[in-house]
Amino acid sequence: MNKGELVKAIAADAGLTQKEAGLALDAFIGAVAADLKDGNKVTIPGFGTFEVKKRAARTGINPATKEQIKIAACSVPTFKFGKSFKDQF
């Protein structure tokens, strides 16, 4: 499912126009991203949890040259599905 198909499904289920559903989806994504940037965790009961995890600096290998390279530390967004969502499958 791509974004357009998701917007159509939201519009049909919620009785909204596709434009309204698209705006709602964009607002949701923006709100989650803003909260994660602030260092907060976003939990949606019955669905899952978005959070930012820190990756430590490490040494990697360039596959083309086999030379060792240093990979800097960084923060990455992650998502973990909730138990009740997983149990649906």
DOPA-909902 format. One record per atom (N, C-alpha, C): x, y, z; residue in three letters. Coordinates in steps of 0.02 Angstrom, whole numbers, padded with zeros to 5 digits, always signed. Layout:
# residues N
XYZALA ...
This chain:
# residues 89
+00042-00059+00000MET +00000+00000+00000MET +00045+00062+00000MET +00030+00108-00044ASN +00068+00170-00046ASN +00026+00225-00012ASN +00053+00286-00010LYS +00019+00341+00025LYS -00049+00356-00006LYS -00054+00356-00072GLY -00118+00370-00105GLY -00171+00319-00087GLY -00152+00256-00085GLU -00200+00203-00067GLU -00220+00209+00006GLU -00172+00228+00049LEU -00187+00237+00120LEU -00235+00295+00129LEU -00225+00350+00094VAL -00270+00408+00098VAL -00341+00387+00076VAL -00347+00348+00022LYS -00412+00325-00001LYS -00446+00282+00052LYS -00408+00238+00084ALA -00436+00194+00135ALA -00459+00234+00196ALA -00419+00282+00217ILE -00438+00325+00274ILE -00501+00364+00257ILE -00504+00392+00197ALA -00562+00431+00175ALA -00625+00388+00176ALA -00620+00327+00150ALA -00678+00283+00148ALA -00701+00262+00218ALA -00654+00245+00261ASP -00671+00221+00329ASP -00697+00277+00373ASP -00670+00338+00365ALA -00688+00393+00410ALA -00742+00439+00381ALA -00762+00427+00319GLY -00813+00469+00289GLY -00788+00539+00273GLY -00724+00543+00254LEU -00693+00607+00237LEU -00680+00609+00162LEU -00666+00669+00137THR -00643+00674+00068THR -00570+00652+00067THR -00546+00636+00008GLN -00476+00616+00003GLN -00429+00673+00022GLN -00449+00735+00007LYS -00408+00792+00025LYS -00403+00799+00101LYS -00459+00791+00135GLU -00460+00796+00208GLU -00419+00739+00239GLU -00426+00679+00212ALA -00389+00622+00237ALA -00314+00632+00226ALA -00295+00659+00169GLY -00225+00673+00155GLY -00196+00725+00203GLY -00235+00777+00217LEU -00213+00828+00265LEU -00206+00798+00335LEU -00252+00754+00354ALA -00249+00722+00420ALA -00188+00677+00425ALA -00173+00640+00373LEU -00115+00596+00373LEU -00051+00637+00377LEU -00047+00691+00338ASP +00012+00734+00340ASP +00021+00766+00409ASP -00035+00786+00440ALA -00032+00815+00507ALA -00007+00764+00558ALA -00030+00702+00552PHE -00008+00649+00596PHE +00067+00638+00590PHE +00091+00632+00529ILE +00162+00621+00517ILE +00203+00679+00544ILE +00180+00740+00532GLY +00215+00799+00557GLY +00218+00802+00633GLY +00162+00785+00665ALA +00160+00786+00738ALA +00206+00734+00768ALA +00208+00674+00739VAL +00253+00622+00764VAL +00326+00643+00754VAL +00342+00669+00696ALA +00411+00691+00682ALA +00432+00747+00729ALA +00388+00795+00742ALA +00405+00851+00786ALA +00417+00826+00858ALA +00376+00780+00881ASP +00384+00754+00948ASP +00448+00713+00954ASP +00465+00674+00903LEU +00527+00636+00904LEU +00588+00682+00904LEU +00584+00737+00867LYS +00640+00785+00865LYS +00651+00816+00934LYS +00597+00823+00972ASP +00602+00851+01040ASP +00628+00799+01090ASP +00639+00737+01068GLY +00666+00685+01111GLY +00613+00645+01147GLY +00550+00653+01128ASN +00496+00616+01160ASN +00481+00551+01124ASN +00448+00507+01159LYS +00424+00444+01131LYS +00350+00452+01116LYS +00327+00425+01060VAL +00256+00430+01041VAL +00226+00360+01044VAL +00178+00350+01089THR +00147+00285+01097THR +00074+00290+01076THR +00053+00244+01033ILE -00017+00240+01011ILE -00042+00171+01034ILE -00082+00171+01088PRO -00107+00107+01114PRO -00142+00066+01060PRO -00127+00002+01058GLY -00157-00042+01008GLY -00121-00042+00942GLY -00072+00002+00933PHE -00035+00005+00870PHE +00040-00004+00882PHE +00071+00043+00918GLY +00142+00036+00931GLY +00174+00100+00957GLY +00242+00100+00957THR +00280+00155+00986THR +00334+00178+00937THR +00335+00244+00927PHE +00388+00276+00889PHE +00438+00304+00939PHE +00503+00296+00926GLU +00553+00327+00969GLU +00618+00336+00930GLU +00663+00376+00959VAL +00728+00388+00927VAL +00780+00350+00968VAL +00820+00310+00933LYS +00874+00274+00966LYS +00940+00301+00941LYS +00989+00298+00985LYS +01056+00322+00968LYS +01098+00263+00946LYS +01134+00273+00891ARG +01182+00222+00867ARG +01251+00247+00883ARG +01291+00204+00912ALA +01360+00222+00930ALA +01404+00225+00867ALA +01458+00261+00873ALA +01507+00262+00818ALA +01537+00192+00811ALA +01554+00174+00750ARG +01581+00107+00739ARG +01626+00107+00678ARG +01661+00052+00669THR +01704+00044+00611THR +01669-00001+00561THR +01669+00020+00498GLY +01639-00020+00445GLY +01690-00035+00392GLY +01670-00070+00341ILE +01714-00088+00286ILE +01683-00067+00220ILE +01720-00029+00180ASN +01698-00010+00114ASN +01700-00073+00071ASN +01643-00097+00046PRO +01643-00160+00008PRO +01681-00157-00057PRO +01688-00098-00086ALA +01723-00092-00150ALA +01798-00096-00141ALA +01824-00064-00088THR +01897-00061-00079THR +01921-00104-00021THR +01876-00131+00018LYS +01892-00170+00078LYS +01929-00128+00130LYS +01927-00063+00123GLU +01960-00018+00170GLU +01914-00005+00230GLU +01943-00001+00290GLN +01903+00013+00349GLN +01886+00088+00350GLN +01824+00102+00369ILE +01802+00171+00374ILE +01768+00181+00442ILE +01769+00243+00466LYS +01736+00258+00529LYS +01666+00284+00514LYS +01617+00255+00547ILE +01547+00276+00540ILE +01529+00315+00602ILE +01508+00377+00593ALA +01493+00421+00649ALA +01431+00398+00688ALA +01427+00419+00750ALA +01368+00406+00791ALA +01310+00447+00762ALA +01249+00420+00769CYS +01190+00455+00743CYS +01128+00434+00782CYS +01075+00469+00770SER +01010+00452+00799SER +00964+00429+00743SER +00926+00376+00755VAL +00881+00350+00703VAL +00811+00339+00732VAL +00759+00356+00693PRO +00691+00342+00717PRO +00675+00268+00710PRO +00640+00241+00759THR +00621+00170+00757THR +00547+00163+00773THR +00519+00106+00756PHE +00449+00092+00772PHE +00445+00020+00796PHE +00408+00010+00851LYS +00397-00057+00877LYS +00322-00068+00882LYS +00298-00120+00849PHE +00226-00136+00850PHE +00206-00158+00920PHE +00146-00141+00940GLY +00119-00161+01004GLY +00094-00233+01002GLY +00089-00263+01061LYS +00069-00333+01065LYS -00001-00345+01036LYS -00048-00302+01051SER -00117-00313+01026SER -00120-00308+00950SER -00077-00266+00920PHE -00075-00262+00847PHE -00045-00326+00818PHE +00009-00350+00848LYS +00042-00411+00823LYS -00004-00471+00829LYS -00045-00472+00881ASP -00090-00529+00892ASP -00144-00535+00839ASP -00155-00484+00799GLN -00206-00486+00746GLN -00185-00532+00689GLN -00122-00548+00686PHE -00097-00588+00631PHE -00081-00656+00656PHE 
